[in-house]
C-alpha cells in the first residue's frame, strides 16, 4: 500500500540514548522523590503513630489515604496528559507533592497527618501516571524495556534509601520523625529545575473536557469501600447492617460511575479500553501486584520493629533483600526485553515468584531465622521487578499514541486501587488477629489484653516487662504471617491473568500497533522540530507547522533537533 492510497500516520524520529536520558533526568528525579517519601514514612510509622497516640487503624490509614488519593487522581492525570502539556502537569504534580510534604511535617495529630497525606497522594498520582506516559511518548516499545529498567532502578534506590534515611532520622534525637517529610523537599525543588531545563515537550492544543462527575463517583465508591474494609471487624461485625449499607453504597456509586463513563465525551476510564484483552488482563494482574507491592513494604517494617524489636534504621536494613531483588530484576529483565522483544515469560515468572514468596512469608513467626525471611523477601522483590513495569509496557504496546496517557494511567489506577484495598484489608486482618493472639497469650499470664496494647494501639515493646513483651512479639509475628498468607492468593490471580495475555512482540516505533495503512514504504510523515519530515529522505514535506492531529498522531516531540532517520522495520 502506497502513501497515496492510504492516509499516512506520523512516525516520530528515534532519539539517541543520550537525548532520552537528558529528557528523562528530571522525571526520574521526581519519581525518586515520590518513592523516597513513601519508604521514609513506612519505616518511621511505628514511631510516628506511637508519639501521636494513634491506633492500628490510624497506622493503616496514614498509608491508605495516600494510596486512595493516588488511585483517585491517576486517571485524571492520565486524561490531562492526553489533552494538554505533559511538562506543565508533571511540574504541577511535584509542586502539590511538596506542599503536602511540608504540611505533613507540621501535623499535630494522626487526623491532620492523614489529611496531609491525601495532598501528597494527589501529587504522587501525577508523578506515577506521567512518568509512564512521557516515557511512552518518547521511546518505542521495543526500547522501552531498557528505560523501564532505569525507572525500576530509580524506584529501587528510593526504596532502599528511604528506610535507611528514615531510620537514621527517627533515631537521631535532634531531627525527629517530622524530617521524614521534609527530607524530600530539596530533591523535589531540584527536580523542578531540571525538568524546566531538560524536558522540552511542545504543547498539543486540544479542548480540555474532564469528566468531573465520573471522577467524583469513582473516588466516592473507592473511599466507601476502603472505609468499610478498615472498620469491619473492629468497629462492627463483618456481617452487620453497617456492612450491608457500605457495600451496597459502594456498588451503587460504582454502577453510577460506569454509566457516566459510558456516556462522557472524555471519560477518565474509557470502557472501550476493556475490549482489549491485554488491557483487561493486565488490570486484573495489576490489582494483585498492588496488594503485594504495598502490603509487603507496609507490614514488613511493622513486623521487624514490633515483633523482632529492631530499631527503625535496622528495620530498613533488614528489608534490603527484597529491594535488591527488585533492583536486579527490573534492570536485568528490562535489558533482556529490549534485546529480544519478548516479555510474557517474565510476567509469568514474576507472578509465580510473588505467589511463592507470599506463601513462604505466611510461615513467618517472631523467631523465624532471618536468613529464611531474607530468601522469602528476595523472591517477592524479584517477582515485583519482573511484573510491575512490564504490565504497563504490555498495555502501551497495544494502544495508539492518542490513548497512551489514558491506558497507562488505567493500569496505574488499578495497581494503586489494589494497594489501597489490600493495605486496608490486610491491616484490618492484622489488627483482628493480633488482638486474638494477645488476648489468648496474656490470659495465660493472668493479665488483661490492654497490658500489651491490644490490637488497636501500637505498643513500644522496649518498655514492656519481659513476659508481656514475649507475648506481644509472638502475637505480631504470627499476625504478620497471617497477613502475608492472605496476600498469596492475589499473586496466584496475577499468574492466571498473565497466562492468558497474548504476547505481541514489542514495536520499534511509538505510534501504537501497525495497521495495514502503516505498513507502507518509509516515505511517511514524521514530526521533527515542528515540521513534517519524510522519514525516507529526511527532507521536509512542506515548510509548515505540524498540526496536533496531522496524520492522526499527536505525540509530542522532545529536544531532538537532528535530521530525521529512517526507522528500522
LUMGU-799320 format. One record per residue (C-alpha): y negated, x negated, z negated; residue in one letter. Coordinates in steps of 0.05 Angstrom, whole numbers, padded with zeros to 5 digits, always signed. Each point is the difference from the previous one (the first is absolute). Layout:
BEGIN
YXZA...
This chain:
BEGIN
+00000+00000+00000X-00067-00029+00020X-00067+00003-00032X-00023+00051+00052X+00056+00048-00014X-00005+00003-00075X-00055-00004-00051X-00005-00070-00027X+00003-00011-00074X-00041-00054-00033X+00041-00058-00026X-00037-00046-00048X-00003-00074+00012X+00043-00042-00045X-00036-00039-00054X+00018-00070-00021X+00033-00013-00067X-00065-00032-00025X-00042+00060+00021X+00046+00049-00034X+00002-00040-00065X-00076-00005+00001X-00007+00075+00009X+00052+00015-00053X-00025-00049-00053X-00048+00048-00035X+00049+00057+00006X+00056-00040-00032X-00047-00020-00056X-00017+00073-00011X+00073+00017-00005X+00009-00057-00049X-00054+00030-00044X+00034+00068+00000X+00069-00028-00016X-00028-00047-00053X-00034+00056-00038X+00063+00041-00003X+00045-00056-00023X-00050-00027-00051X-00004+00069-00032X+00074+00015+00001X+00016-00062-00041X-00057+00014-00049X+00013+00074-00008X+00043-00003-00063X-00057-00037-00036X-00054+00045+00030X+00034+00065-00019X+00014-00026-00070X-00073-00020-00012X-00025+00066+00028X+00050+00040-00043X+00033+00028+00062X+00068+00032+00010X+00058-00011+00048X-00029+00057+00041X-00068-00037+00004X+00037-00064+00018X+00031+00036+00059X-00064+00035+00021X-00041-00064+00002X+00047-00020+00057X+00012+00069+00029X-00075+00018+00005X-00012-00060+00046X+00061+00017+00042X-00021+00073+00004X-00070-00019+00025X+00030-00050+00049X+00050+00051+00025X-00051+00056+00008X-00051-00043+00037X+00045-00043+00044X+00006+00053+00056X-00075+00011-00004X-00014-00074+00010X+00050-00002+00057X-00032+00059+00035X-00070-00031-00008X+00027-00065+00030X+00018+00039+00063X-00070+00030+00002X-00050-00053-00021X-00013-00073-00017X+00060-00033-00033X-00043-00058-00023X-00049+00045-00037X+00058+00039-00031X+00035-00061-00028X-00066-00025-00029X-00012+00069-00032X+00070-00001-00029X-00013-00068-00032X-00067+00024-00029X+00033+00062-00030X+00055-00044-00028X-00050-00047-00033X-00036+00059-00032X+00064+00028-00029X+00020-00068-00027X-00066-00011-00036X+00002+00070-00030X+00072-00009-00022X-00019-00063-00037X-00052+00040-00039X+00048+00057-00020X+00004+00018-00074X+00060+00047+00002X+00062+00012+00041X-00033+00062+00030X-00059-00041+00026X+00047-00054+00024X+00041+00050+00039X-00062+00029+00033X-00025-00069+00020X+00068-00017+00028X-00007+00061+00046X-00062-00033+00030X+00039-00064+00009X+00055+00039+00034X-00048+00029+00052X-00020-00071+00020X+00072-00024-00001X+00020+00057+00046X-00051-00024+00051X+00024-00072-00004X+00073+00020+00005X-00010+00044+00061X-00052-00042+00037X+00038-00066-00007X+00057+00028+00041X-00045+00035+00050X-00044-00060+00015X+00061-00045+00009X+00030+00051+00048X-00065+00003+00038X-00002-00075+00014X+00073-00021+00002X+00058+00021+00045X+00061+00028-00037X+00043-00059+00021X-00049-00048-00032X-00016+00046-00058X+00062-00019-00039X-00028-00070-00008X-00066+00024-00027X+00033+00054-00042X+00036-00059-00032X-00068-00030-00016X-00022+00066-00030X+00064+00002-00041X-00013-00071-00023X-00070+00018-00023X+00028+00060-00037X+00052-00046-00032X-00052-00051-00021X-00042+00055-00030X+00060+00028-00035X+00020-00068-00026X-00070-00019-00022X-00017+00067-00030X+00049+00000-00058X-00013-00073-00015X-00076+00009+00001X+00005+00065-00039X+00045-00032-00052X-00048-00059-00010X-00060+00047-00005X+00034+00046-00051X+00025-00059-00041X-00069-00033+00000X-00039+00027-00059X-00069-00013+00027X+00015+00036+00066X+00040+00063-00017X+00033+00051+00044X-00065+00027+00030X-00004-00063+00042X+00063+00023+00035X-00045+00048+00037X-00058-00048+00010X+00041-00058+00028X+00007+00031+00069X-00075+00014+00010X-00018-00071+00024X+00058+00001+00050X-00024+00067+00026X-00071-00025+00010X+00026-00060+00039X+00044+00047+00041X-00061+00042+00018X-00038-00061+00024X+00059-00027+00040X+00013+00067+00032X-00073+00004+00022X+00005-00068+00033X+00070+00001+00031X+00021+00072+00015X-00037+00021+00064X+00023+00069+00019X-00046+00040+00047X-00008+00073-00020X+00035+00052+00041X-00046+00061+00003X+00037+00064-00015X-00019+00065-00034X+00025-00002-00071X+00035+00064-00023X+00036-00009-00066X+00050+00051-00026X-00030+00007-00069X+00039+00063-00016X+00065-00035+00016X-00020-00061-00042X-00017+00045-00059X+00064+00040+00003X+00044-00062+00008X-00034-00033-00060X+00007+00063-00042X+00074+00008+00017X+00017-00072-00015X-00042+00000-00065X+00034+00063-00026X+00068-00029+00016X-00017-00064-00038X-00027+00037-00060X+00064+00040-00004X+00044-00062+00005X-00039-00037-00054X-00002+00058-00050X+00069+00031+00010X+00049-00021-00053X-00058-00022-00045X-00050+00057-00009X+00048+00054+00023X+00073+00007+00024X+00020-00015+00071X+00026+00071+00005X-00060+00040-00024X-00054+00047+00024X-00048-00059+00005X+00047-00034+00048X+00007+00063+00042X-00075+00009+00005X-00015-00073+00018X+00057-00007+00051X-00018+00066+00032X-00073-00019+00002X+00016-00068+00032X+00044+00033+00053X-00053+00052+00016X-00054-00052+00006X+00045-00042+00044X+00016+00059+00045X-00074+00015+00007X-00013-00073+00017X+00053+00002+00055X-00031+00064+00029X-00069-00032+00000X+00026-00064+00032X+00033+00037+00057X-00066+00034+00018X-00050-00056-00013X-00034-00035+00058X+00006-00067-00035X+00057+00007-00051X+00009-00055-00051X+00075+00001+00010X+00013+00028+00070X+00064+00041-00003X+00018-00021+00071X+00011-00071-00025X+00063+00024-00034X+00031+00019+00067X+00009-00076+00007X+00067-00016-00034X-00021-00071-00017X-00062+00025-00037X+00038+00054-00038X+00056-00046-00023X-00050-00056-00016X-00038+00049-00044X+00064+00018-00038X+00016-00074-00010X-00072-00015-00020X+00003+00051-00057X+00063-00034-00026X-00030-00070+00007X-00062+00023-00036X+00041+00022-00060X+00032-00069-00003X-00061-00041+00014X-00045+00031-00053X+00054+00018-00050X+00026-00071-00004X-00068-00032-00011X-00022+00050-00052X+00061+00005-00044X+00024-00072+00003X-00063-00023-00035X+00011+00052-00054X+00073-00021-00008X-00016-00074-00007X-00057+00010-00050X+00031+00054-00045X+00075-00009+00007X+00000-00076+00004X-00064-00014-00040X-00031-00043+00055X-00075-00014+00002X-00039+00027+00061X-00002-00070+00030X+00075-00011-00008X+00013+00070+00025X-00035-00017+00064X+00041-00064+00008X+00064+00039-00012X-00012+00044+00062X-00006-00060+00047X+00070+00007+00029X-00018+00069+00028X-00067-00024+00028X+00028-00063+00031X+00055+00042+00032X-00053+00045+00030X-00041-00059+00024X+00057-00036+00034X+00030+00063+00032X-00067+00025+00027X-00019-00067+00030X+00067-00021+00028X+00021+00069+00026X-00069+00010+00032X+00008-00064+00040X+00071+00018+00021X-00022+00069+00023X-00056-00032+00041X+00049-00047+00035X+00055+00051+00013X-00036+00067+00005X+00054+00033-00042X-00016+00031-00067X+00050+00055-00019X+00053-00047-00029X-00051-00025-00051X-00019+00071-00021X+00074+00015-00011X+00013-00064-00038X-00063+00009-00042X+00016+00071-00019X+00071-00020-00020X-00027-00056-00044X-00049+00048-00033X+00057+00047-00017X+00044-00055-00027X-00057-00032-00039X-00020+00064-00035X+00072+00018-00015X+00010-00068-00033X-00065+00007-00039X+00029+00065-00025X+00045-00043-00045X-00062-00029-00033X-00001-00006-00076X-00043-00039-00050X+00051-00056-00003X+00017-00006+00074X+00000-00074+00018X-00064-00017+00037X+00037-00035+00058X+00033+00066+00016X-00066+00037-00003X-00029-00053+00047X+00054+00011+00052X-00009+00075-00003X-00076-00007+00008X+00008-00048+00058X+00043+00051+00037X-00054+00053-00008X-00054-00049+00022X+00038-00020+00063X+00014+00074+00015X-00074+00018-00006X-00020-00059+00043X+00047+00022+00055X-00021+00074+00000X-00071+00010-00023X-00041-00026+00059X+00055+00010+00053X+00002+00075-00010X-00073+00002+00021X+00015-00047+00058X+00056+00046+00025X-00048+00059+00000X-00057-00037+00034X+00047-00021+00055X+00011+00073+00021X-00071+00029+00001X-00059-00008+00046X-00064-00037-00018X-00038+00063-00017X+00051+00018-00053X+00009-00068-00033X-00046+00015-00058X+00029+00067-00016X+00073-00020+00009X-00008-00063-00042X-00035+00038-00055X+00054+00053-00001X+00052-00052-00018X-00046-00031-00053X-00015+00070-00026X+00073+00018-00012X+00015-00069-00029X-00056+00010-00050X+00023+00071-00013X+00070-00026-00015X-00030-00051-00047X-00044+00051-00035X+00055+00052-00010X+00050-00055-00016X-00042-00032-00053X-00015+00067-00032X+00072+00023+00001X+00029-00066-00022X-00053-00006-00054X+00018+00069-00026X+00073-00019+00001X-00015-00065-00038X-00040+00036-00054X+00053+00054-00009X+00059-00049-00004X-00037-00050-00045X-00015+00057-00049X+00073+00019-00001X+00025-00071-00010X-00052-00014-00054X+00017+00064-00037X+00074-00017+00000X-00011-00073-00017X-00050+00010-00056X+00042+00056-00029X+00054-00051-00016X-00053-00039-00039X-00022+00062-00038X-00072-00002+00027X-00038+00050+00043X-00009-00012+00075X-00076-00007-00009X+00013-00067-00034X+00018-00029+00068X-00058+00032+00036X+00042+00055+00031X+00004+00008+00075X-00073+00023+00004X-00036-00061-00025X+00010-00073+00018X+00020-00043-00060X-00022-00071-00014X+00069-00028-00013X-00028-00063-00032X-00027+00040-00060X+00064+00039-00014X+00052-00018-00053X+00060-00036+00029X+00050+00058-00005X-00048+00050+00031X-00021-00050+00053X+00073-00009+00021X+00007+00075+00009X-00065+00005+00040X+00019-00057+00046X+00069+00030+00012X-00030+00069+00014X-00049-00027+00052X+00052-00045+00031X+00049+00058+00008X-00056+00046+00024X-00022-00050+00053X+00071-00005+00025X+00002+00076+00007X-00064-00001+00040X+00025-00051+00051X+00067+00035+00006X-00038+00064+00017X-00038-00038+00054X+00064-00024+00035X+00013+00066+00038X-00068-00007+00032X+00021-00066+00030X+00062+00035+00027X-00044+00054+00031X-00041-00055+00034X+00064-00032+00026X+00025+00065+00030X-00068+00014+00032X-00006-00069+00034X+00071+00003+00026X-00020+00060+00043X-00064-00033+00027X+00009-00019+00073X-00021-00071+00012X-00053-00009+00054X-00012-00073+00018X-00070-00022-00021X-00053+00002+00054X-00042-00059+00023X-00064+00042+00006X-00039+00043-00048X-00007+00064+00040X+00062+00037-00025X+00065+00012+00037X+00001-00013+00075X+00003+00063+00042X+00014+00004+00074X-00073-00004+00018X-00007-00064-00041X+00057-00037+00035X-00040-00018+00061X-00028-00068+00022X-00042-00044-00045X-00063+00022+00035X-00021+00050-00053X-00065+00006-00040X-00010-00035-00066X-00060+00002-00046X-00030-00070-00008X-00069-00011-00029X-00017+00073+00014X+00019-00002+00074X+00061+00022+00039X+00040-00061+00023X+00058-00006+00049X+00056-00031-00041X+00032-00027+00063X-00061-00039+00024X-00044-00006-00062X-00060+00028+00040X-00043+00059-00019X+00014+00066+00036X-00072+00020-00008X-00059-00025-00039X-00004+00059-00047X+00016+00013-00073X+00069+00028-00013X+00000+00071-00025X+00036+00014-00064X+00055+00038+00035X+00000-00037+00067X+00070+00002+00025X+00022+00041-00059X-00004-00059-00048X-00047-00009-00059X+00020-00065-00032X-00056-00040-00028X-00006-00072+00023X-00014-00059-00046X-00035-00066+00005X+00039-00020+00062X-00050-00019+00054X+00047-00043+00041X+00021+00018+00072X+00055+00052+00006X+00071-00023+00006X+00060+00035+00031X+00045+00030-00052X+00074-00020+00000X+00044+00055+00027X
